[in-house]
Structure formats: C-alpha cells, structure tokens
C-alpha cells in the first residue's frame, strides 16, 4: 500500500506540486509504485488469483496511460520511462 505522503512526494516530483495528482505522469508513477510494492506478495503467494487480477488491471491501466503519453508527446514519454526505469 502506498502512503499519502509517498503519493504527494510522487505528485510533486512528476506533476510540479503536491496537489497535481491528476497529471498522467503522476498517475503512472503512483501505479508503478503500487505495482512494485505488490510484486513480492505475488512471488510468494502464487495461488492468489483474485489479487493477481487486480495487479493485472493496474498493469493494463499503466500501459494505457503510457500509450496515451507516447501518442501525444514522445519526449515526455521517453523522459518518464527513463525516470521510472520501466524499460531497460
């Protein structure tokens, strides 16, 4: 689970201010943080299929948001990918 302080920190880093949680970059950063926090749980609990479904929905939403950024502004997309270390 991501704390409100961490969420505000990500919003400030990627959106400019703590209140700007609606920016696409901020949404992707928060989703990435949540996914990174949940991944060890699913490595340990392989039969948690219901939770895995939620994780897959988060991954799909992040993918959709990244596609949107890639379509609208390629420079923002590349910068975000680099900062979040999503693709190696």
N, C-alpha and C positions, 0 to 999 in steps of 0.2 A: 504494500500500500504506500502511496506517495503522500507525504505530508503537505499541508497547505504552505508551509514555509518553503519547502523544496519547489512546489508549484510556482510560488511567487518569484523564487530565485530564477527558475527557468523562463518565466514570463519576462522578467527584467532583462535577462541575457539575450533572448531571441526576439522579444517584442518591443523593447525600448523602455517599458515601465511595468511595474508590478500588476497594474490593473488591466493590461492588454493581453488577456488570456484567450481572446478570440482570434488572434492572428494565426494564420495557417502554420507558420514556423513554430509558434509556441505549442499549438496542438500536436504537431508531430513530435516535438521534444518531450512533451508530457507523456504521450503514448509510448515513445521509445523508453522512457524511464520506467513506466509501468511494465512494459514487456521484459525489460532487463531484470526487474525485481521478481517477476513471476517465473522466469525460465528455470531457476534452480528447483523450484517446487515440482515442476513437471518432469524434470530429470529424475527426481527421487520418487515421485508418485505417478508411475506410468499409466495406471488404470483410472486416473481422474479424468474421465472423458468429458464430463459436463464442464469442468473448469477449462479443459483444453479447448472446448468450443468457444468459450469467452475469449481465450487468448487468440484463437484464430480470427475471431471477429475484430479484435483490436489490431492485429497484423493487417487484415484486409482494409480497415479504415485508414491506417497509416499509409498503406500502399496507394489508396485512392487520393489521399491528400498530397502525397509526393508526386503522383501523376499530374495533379492539378498544378502544382508549383512548376513542374517541368514543362508543362504546356504554356503557362503564362509568362514565366521568367526563368530562363535557363541558368542565368548567373546566380540567382537566389537558390535555385535547386542544387547546383554544384557546391555552393558555399555551405548550405545546410547539411548535405551529405558528408562533407569533409568534417564539419564541426561535430556532428553526432557519430562519426566513424561508422556509418551504416554499411558502406561498401569498401572493400579493400582493394 
